[in-house]
Amino acid sequence: MKTRHFINIAGLAGTLLTSASLHAQNTVADTAWYSSAYGAKDEIGAVNLLNQEIVMQAVKLVKTGKAYPLAVPVDKNLPAFRHRSFHLYNIQPGEQGGQTTGPNKFSFNDELVNAWTGVGTQLNGIGHIGIDNVYYNGNKAADFVTVEGVKKLGIEKVPPIVTRGVVLDMVAYYGKAIVPGGTEFTVADIQKVLKKQGISIRKGDVVLFNTGWLELIGKDNKQFLEVEPGIGMEAAKWLADQGVFAFGGDTWASEVYPNPKSNEEFPVNQFMLAKRGIYNLELIDSRALVRDNVWEFLFVLGQPLYVGSTQVNINPVAIH
């Protein structure tokens, strides 16, 4: 009896040790994804890739001096993701609108904007997308998100961006004016377009996809928002491994939607922003670049520094 009792205790102990070991392994597996390559306190992610050398290399891309605005105009009619809206009001302060003051009859206009920062062309920061309420570098929502904005990972932390940009013309690749919604761009697709355009992807690049999707705005807003073409997880991982600073294009999520391989919501954005600290640039108008066959260019962005915001409207510039 004593021997049998000893064996049972030993077996129980082994079971407990095994369970503890598995729990430890699972805990490591669950938390390892948010360990940043840039340090435990990092708040800017892939911006760390950009340095003076990359800036100088990008500046050398300027051949003609032609500047291309990459944003779309924003008004109340622009289709936006789910709950978002934009409303601008002209306010002429004073008891009577249009009041003038002084002998020179000074008058002025003021605008009040009631809008979501995620309407129109935008920079999605690494504090914007999380996984089960955990964000880039292991920041838990309960610890840094407040009603007045985030205390970490805010857009105001992001320095001015000057780097090399590339645009991949998926319209020409698929031979369609508008790439069909739900089309997933694979690594093979990207590599074929790069070869055709005679360019490569380098560390610190902004990689943009031209899909023709902006042509739907004002014509079929329903389709514009319900589906879209874009990269899948395979391409996202490949781009991340190339060391890109940001990805994006002329769609509103910069990834294939809905995901053709699972029912997951925006897994590419979760991977790029939360796991790798890579920024997302949405609704980028690259049509003029494509018309001029400008595949690589100097990319310049100085975004509004809204303290506590995780995304913001932008008008980046491509210079060729």
C-alpha positions as CSV (number, residue, x, y, z in Angstrom):
1,M,0.0,0.0,0.0
2,K,2.8,2.4,0.9
3,T,4.6,1.7,-2.4
4,R,1.4,2.2,-4.4
5,H,0.7,5.5,-2.5
6,F,4.3,6.7,-3.2
7,I,3.8,5.9,-6.9
8,N,0.5,7.9,-7.1
9,I,2.1,10.9,-5.4
10,A,5.0,10.7,-7.8
11,G,2.6,10.5,-10.8
12,L,0.6,13.4,-9.5
13,A,3.8,15.5,-9.0
14,G,4.8,14.7,-12.6
15,T,1.4,15.7,-13.8
16,L,1.6,19.0,-11.9
17,L,5.1,19.7,-13.2
18,T,4.0,18.9,-16.8
19,S,1.0,21.2,-16.4
20,A,3.1,24.0,-15.0
21,S,5.6,23.6,-17.8
22,L,2.9,23.7,-20.4
23,H,1.3,26.8,-18.8
24,A,4.7,28.5,-18.8
25,Q,5.2,27.6,-22.4
26,N,1.8,28.9,-23.4
27,T,2.3,32.1,-21.4
28,V,5.6,32.7,-23.3
29,A,3.9,31.9,-26.6
30,D,1.0,34.3,-25.8
31,T,3.2,37.2,-24.8
32,A,6.2,36.8,-27.1
33,W,4.5,38.5,-30.0
34,Y,4.7,42.0,-28.5
35,S,8.4,42.0,-27.6
36,S,9.7,44.9,-29.7
37,A,13.0,44.7,-31.6
38,Y,13.6,48.3,-30.6
39,G,13.5,47.9,-26.8
40,A,11.0,47.5,-24.0
41,K,10.2,51.2,-23.8
42,D,10.0,51.9,-27.5
43,E,6.9,53.9,-28.7
44,I,7.6,54.6,-32.4
45,G,8.2,51.2,-33.9
46,A,9.5,51.0,-37.5
47,V,10.3,54.7,-37.5
48,N,13.5,53.6,-35.8
49,L,14.6,52.3,-39.2
50,L,14.8,55.8,-40.6
51,N,18.1,57.6,-40.3
52,Q,20.2,60.3,-42.0
53,E,21.7,57.8,-44.4
54,I,18.2,56.7,-45.6
55,V,17.1,60.3,-45.9
56,M,20.2,61.2,-48.1
57,Q,19.6,58.1,-50.3
58,A,15.9,59.1,-50.7
59,V,16.8,62.7,-51.6
60,K,18.9,61.4,-54.5
61,L,15.7,60.1,-56.1
62,V,14.6,63.6,-57.0
63,K,15.3,64.1,-60.7
64,T,12.7,66.6,-62.0
65,G,11.5,68.4,-58.8
66,K,7.9,67.6,-59.6
67,A,5.8,67.2,-56.4
68,Y,2.7,65.0,-56.2
69,P,0.1,65.4,-53.4
70,L,-1.0,61.9,-52.3
71,A,-4.2,62.8,-50.3
72,V,-7.8,62.8,-51.3
73,P,-10.0,65.9,-50.5
74,V,-12.1,65.4,-47.4
75,D,-15.8,66.4,-47.0
76,K,-19.0,65.0,-45.5
77,N,-19.7,62.9,-48.5
78,L,-16.4,60.9,-48.4
79,P,-17.2,57.3,-47.6
80,A,-15.5,56.2,-44.3
81,F,-15.2,53.1,-42.2
82,R,-18.3,52.1,-40.3
83,H,-19.1,54.8,-37.7
84,R,-16.8,57.5,-38.9
85,S,-18.0,60.9,-40.3
86,F,-16.7,64.3,-41.2
87,H,-18.5,67.7,-40.8
88,L,-17.0,71.1,-41.2
89,Y,-18.7,74.3,-40.2
90,N,-17.8,77.9,-41.0
91,I,-18.1,80.0,-37.9
92,Q,-18.0,83.8,-38.0
93,P,-17.6,84.8,-34.3
94,G,-19.6,87.6,-32.8
95,E,-23.2,88.3,-31.9
96,Q,-24.0,88.9,-35.5
97,G,-22.3,86.7,-38.1
98,G,-19.8,88.5,-40.3
99,Q,-19.1,91.2,-37.7
100,T,-16.3,93.6,-38.6
101,T,-14.1,95.5,-36.1
102,G,-11.8,98.5,-36.2
103,P,-11.6,101.3,-38.6
104,N,-10.2,98.9,-41.2
105,K,-13.3,96.7,-40.9
106,F,-11.3,93.6,-40.0
107,S,-13.2,90.4,-40.6
108,F,-12.3,86.7,-40.7
109,N,-13.5,83.1,-41.2
110,D,-13.1,80.3,-38.7
111,E,-13.8,76.6,-39.2
112,L,-15.1,74.1,-36.6
113,V,-14.6,70.5,-37.5
114,N,-16.6,67.7,-35.9
115,A,-15.0,64.6,-37.3
116,W,-13.2,61.3,-36.7
117,T,-9.5,61.4,-37.3
118,G,-9.7,58.3,-39.4
119,V,-11.6,59.9,-42.3
120,G,-9.8,60.4,-45.6
121,T,-6.1,59.9,-46.3
122,Q,-4.6,59.0,-43.0
123,L,-1.6,57.7,-41.0
124,N,-2.6,54.8,-38.8
125,G,-0.1,54.7,-35.9
126,I,1.0,51.7,-33.9
127,G,-1.3,52.5,-31.1
128,H,-4.3,52.2,-33.4
129,I,-4.6,48.4,-33.7
130,G,-4.3,45.8,-31.0
131,I,-4.8,42.2,-30.2
132,D,-7.2,41.4,-27.4
133,N,-6.6,44.9,-25.9
134,V,-2.9,44.6,-26.0
135,Y,-1.0,46.9,-28.3
136,Y,2.5,47.4,-29.7
137,N,5.3,46.5,-27.3
138,G,2.9,44.9,-24.8
139,N,1.0,48.1,-23.9
140,K,-2.3,47.1,-22.3
141,A,-5.3,49.3,-23.1
142,A,-6.2,49.6,-19.4
143,D,-2.8,51.1,-18.7
144,F,-2.6,53.8,-21.4
145,V,-6.0,54.5,-23.1
146,T,-8.1,57.3,-21.7
147,V,-11.1,59.2,-23.0
148,E,-8.8,62.1,-23.7
149,G,-6.4,60.0,-25.8
150,V,-3.6,57.5,-25.4
151,K,-0.8,58.2,-22.9
152,K,1.6,56.1,-25.0
153,L,2.1,55.3,-28.7
154,G,0.5,58.6,-29.7
155,I,0.9,60.2,-33.1
156,E,2.7,63.1,-31.5
157,K,5.7,60.8,-30.8
158,V,6.2,60.2,-34.5
159,P,9.0,62.3,-36.0
160,P,8.9,63.9,-39.5
161,I,9.1,61.2,-42.2
162,V,11.5,61.5,-45.1
163,T,12.3,58.3,-46.9
164,R,12.0,56.4,-50.1
165,G,8.6,55.6,-51.4
166,V,7.6,53.0,-54.0
167,V,4.3,52.4,-55.7
168,L,3.2,49.1,-57.2
169,D,0.7,49.3,-60.0
170,M,-1.6,46.4,-59.4
171,V,-4.1,47.8,-62.0
172,A,-1.6,47.1,-64.8
173,Y,-0.6,43.8,-63.3
174,Y,-4.2,42.4,-63.3
175,G,-5.1,44.3,-66.5
176,K,-8.3,45.8,-65.0
177,A,-9.3,49.4,-64.4
178,I,-10.2,48.4,-60.8
179,V,-8.7,45.4,-59.2
180,P,-11.7,43.2,-58.0
181,G,-12.5,43.3,-54.3
182,G,-11.3,40.3,-52.4
183,T,-8.2,39.9,-54.5
184,E,-5.2,38.9,-52.4
185,F,-1.8,40.1,-53.4
186,T,0.8,37.4,-52.8
187,V,4.6,37.6,-52.5
188,A,4.8,36.2,-56.0
189,D,2.5,38.9,-57.3
190,I,4.6,41.6,-55.6
191,Q,7.8,40.3,-56.9
192,K,6.5,40.1,-60.5
193,V,5.3,43.7,-60.3
194,L,8.7,44.8,-58.9
195,K,10.5,43.1,-61.7
196,K,8.2,44.6,-64.3
197,Q,8.8,48.1,-62.9
198,G,12.5,47.6,-62.5
199,I,12.7,48.4,-58.8
200,S,13.2,46.6,-55.5
201,I,12.2,47.1,-51.9
202,R,14.7,48.5,-49.4
203,K,14.9,48.9,-45.6
204,G,12.9,52.0,-44.5
205,D,10.7,52.1,-47.6
206,V,7.1,53.2,-47.8
207,V,5.4,50.6,-50.0
208,L,2.1,51.7,-51.7
209,F,-0.3,49.7,-53.8
210,N,-2.3,51.3,-56.7
211,T,-5.5,49.3,-57.2
212,G,-7.9,51.7,-58.8
213,W,-10.2,51.6,-55.7
214,L,-10.5,55.4,-55.4
215,E,-12.4,55.3,-58.7
216,L,-15.4,53.9,-56.8
217,I,-15.8,57.0,-54.5
218,G,-19.0,58.8,-55.4
219,K,-20.0,56.0,-57.9
220,D,-20.3,53.0,-55.7
221,N,-19.6,53.9,-52.1
222,K,-21.2,50.7,-50.9
223,Q,-18.8,48.4,-52.8
224,F,-15.9,50.7,-51.8
225,L,-16.5,50.0,-48.1
226,E,-17.8,46.4,-48.2
227,V,-14.8,44.7,-49.9
228,E,-11.3,45.6,-51.1
229,P,-8.2,44.1,-52.7
230,G,-4.9,44.0,-50.9
231,I,-2.1,42.1,-49.3
232,G,-2.7,38.9,-47.2
233,M,-0.6,37.6,-44.3
234,E,2.0,36.0,-46.5
235,A,2.8,39.3,-48.2
236,A,2.6,41.2,-45.0
237,K,5.2,39.0,-43.4
238,W,7.4,39.2,-46.4
239,L,7.2,43.0,-46.5
240,A,7.9,43.2,-42.8
241,D,11.0,41.1,-43.3
242,Q,12.2,43.5,-46.0
243,G,12.3,46.2,-43.3
244,V,9.6,48.5,-44.6
245,F,8.6,51.5,-42.5
246,A,5.0,51.6,-43.7
247,F,2.6,50.0,-46.1
248,G,-0.6,51.3,-47.7
249,G,-2.4,52.3,-50.8
250,D,-5.6,53.6,-52.2
251,T,-8.0,51.5,-50.1
252,W,-9.4,52.1,-46.6
253,A,-7.7,49.2,-44.8
254,S,-4.6,48.4,-47.0
255,E,-5.3,44.6,-46.7
256,V,-7.5,42.2,-48.6
257,Y,-11.1,42.4,-47.1
258,P,-12.8,40.3,-46.1
259,N,-10.0,37.9,-45.5
260,P,-10.4,35.0,-48.0
261,K,-8.7,32.5,-45.7
262,S,-10.4,33.1,-42.3
263,N,-13.1,35.1,-40.6
264,E,-10.5,37.1,-38.7
265,E,-11.0,40.9,-38.6
266,F,-8.0,42.8,-40.1
267,P,-5.3,40.3,-39.3
268,V,-2.7,42.1,-41.5
269,N,-3.2,45.3,-39.6
270,Q,-2.8,43.4,-36.3
271,F,0.4,41.9,-37.5
272,M,2.0,45.0,-39.0
273,L,1.0,47.6,-36.4
274,A,0.8,45.6,-33.1
275,K,3.4,43.0,-33.7
276,R,6.0,44.7,-36.0
277,G,5.4,48.4,-35.4
278,I,4.9,49.1,-39.1
279,Y,2.6,52.0,-40.0
280,N,-0.4,51.9,-42.3
281,L,-1.1,54.7,-44.9
282,E,-4.7,54.6,-46.1
283,L,-6.5,56.2,-49.1
284,I,-3.3,57.3,-50.7
285,D,-3.9,58.7,-54.2
286,S,-1.2,57.3,-56.4
287,R,-2.9,57.8,-59.7
288,A,-0.8,60.7,-60.9
289,L,2.4,58.8,-60.0
290,V,1.2,55.8,-62.0
291,R,0.3,58.0,-65.0
292,D,3.8,59.3,-65.1
293,N,5.4,55.9,-64.5
294,V,7.0,57.2,-61.3
295,W,7.7,54.0,-59.4
296,E,10.1,55.3,-56.8
297,F,10.3,58.8,-55.2
298,L,11.1,60.9,-52.2
299,F,8.3,60.5,-49.7
300,V,7.8,63.4,-47.3
301,L,5.3,63.6,-44.4
302,G,4.9,66.0,-41.5
303,Q,1.7,64.9,-39.8
304,P,-0.4,67.0,-37.4
305,L,0.7,66.4,-33.8
306,Y,-2.6,65.6,-32.1
307,V,-1.5,64.6,-28.7
308,G,-3.1,61.3,-27.7
309,S,-4.4,60.4,-31.1
310,T,-3.5,57.1,-32.7
311,Q,-4.4,58.1,-36.3
312,V,-4.6,61.4,-38.1
313,N,-5.5,62.9,-41.5
314,I,-2.4,63.6,-43.7
315,N,-1.4,64.9,-47.1
316,P,2.0,63.3,-47.8
317,V,4.0,64.4,-50.8
318,A,5.9,62.4,-53.4
319,I,8.8,64.3,-55.1
320,H,10.3,62.9,-58.2
